[in-house]
Amino acid sequence: MRTATTYLIATLAFAGGTWIAPWMVVPVLAALLHLAAPARFTPGRLAGAAALAWAGILGWTAMVAPVRTLAGALGGVFHAPWWAVVLVTPAVAALLAWSAAVIAELARARSRRPARDAGTAA
């Protein structure tokens, strides 16, 4: 139950953040959530939650707007079918969230290392 709650919190955070702010909120939220509770908000969970959030936004938008037409036009730019654009969209969110969480973890680990002497060679 705790994992489901964590996943739901992250998914709603990504969906709400993306709805309110540009796509750049995904890595920011992922880093903040991971730094706040690294055991609960793992990079994998955050990636899945971000993908689910963007898939939900895409699905809701498809009910009220011509997403297939837009995906077809965008796919034409990349010489890809419309469905490939639809599949890649949540994958982008997942990669943004995962990479931000991993970078946040590396930054945390680096900041916790003891400082070296100024006179010691690196």
C-alpha positions in Angstrom: 0.0 0.0 0.0 2.8 2.4 0.8 4.4 1.9 -2.6 1.0 2.6 -4.3 0.6 5.8 -2.3 4.2 6.9 -3.2 3.5 6.1 -6.8 0.2 8.0 -6.7 1.8 11.1 -5.1 4.6 11.2 -7.6 2.2 10.7 -10.6 -0.1 13.5 -9.4 2.9 15.8 -8.7 4.2 15.2 -12.3 0.8 15.6 -13.9 0.0 18.8 -11.9 3.4 20.2 -12.4 3.4 19.6 -16.1 -0.1 20.9 -16.5 0.8 24.2 -14.7 4.4 24.6 -15.8 6.4 23.6 -18.8 7.9 20.2 -19.3 11.0 21.3 -17.4 9.2 20.8 -14.1 9.6 17.0 -14.5 13.3 16.8 -13.7 13.0 19.5 -11.0 10.2 17.6 -9.3 12.0 14.3 -9.7 15.2 15.6 -8.1 13.3 17.2 -5.2 11.2 14.2 -4.5 14.2 11.9 -4.6 16.2 14.1 -2.3 13.3 14.4 0.1 12.8 10.7 0.4 15.3 8.6 -1.6 14.0 5.2 -0.3 10.4 6.0 -1.3 11.0 8.0 -4.5 13.5 5.8 -6.3 14.6 6.7 -9.8 12.7 3.8 -11.3 9.4 4.7 -9.4 9.8 8.4 -10.4 10.4 7.4 -14.1 7.3 5.2 -14.1 5.2 7.9 -12.4 6.3 10.6 -14.8 5.5 8.3 -17.8 2.1 7.5 -16.3 1.4 11.2 -15.7 2.3 12.2 -19.3 0.3 9.2 -20.7 -2.7 10.4 -18.6 -2.3 14.0 -19.9 -2.0 12.7 -23.4 -5.1 10.4 -23.0 -7.2 13.2 -21.5 -6.0 15.6 -24.3 -7.0 13.0 -26.9 -10.6 13.1 -25.6 -10.9 16.9 -26.2 -8.4 17.6 -29.0 -7.1 16.0 -32.3 -3.9 14.4 -30.8 -3.6 11.9 -33.7 -3.6 14.8 -36.2 -0.9 16.6 -34.2 1.1 13.4 -33.7 0.9 12.7 -37.4 2.2 16.1 -38.3 5.0 15.9 -35.8 5.7 12.3 -36.9 6.0 13.7 -40.5 8.9 15.9 -39.3 10.7 12.9 -37.9 9.6 10.5 -40.6 7.8 8.4 -38.0 4.3 7.2 -37.8 1.8 9.0 -35.5 1.8 6.1 -33.0 5.5 6.3 -32.5 5.2 9.9 -31.4 2.5 8.9 -28.9 4.7 6.1 -27.5 7.8 8.3 -27.3 6.0 11.1 -25.3 5.8 9.2 -22.0 9.2 7.7 -22.6 10.6 11.3 -22.6 9.0 12.0 -19.3 10.4 8.8 -17.8 13.9 9.6 -19.0 13.8 13.1 -17.7 12.6 11.9 -14.2 15.0 9.0 -14.0 18.1 11.0 -15.1 17.2 13.9 -12.7 16.8 11.5 -9.8 20.1 9.8 -10.5 22.0 13.1 -10.9 20.4 14.3 -7.6 21.6 11.1 -5.9 25.1 11.6 -7.3 25.2 15.2 -6.2 24.0 14.2 -2.7 26.7 11.5 -2.4 29.4 14.0 -3.6 28.3 16.6 -1.1 28.6 14.1 1.7 32.2 13.1 1.0 34.7 14.4 3.4 36.6 17.4 2.2 40.2 16.8 1.0 43.1 18.8 2.3 44.1 21.7 0.1 47.7 20.4 0.0 46.8 16.9 -1.0 47.0 15.9 -4.7 43.8 14.7 -6.2 
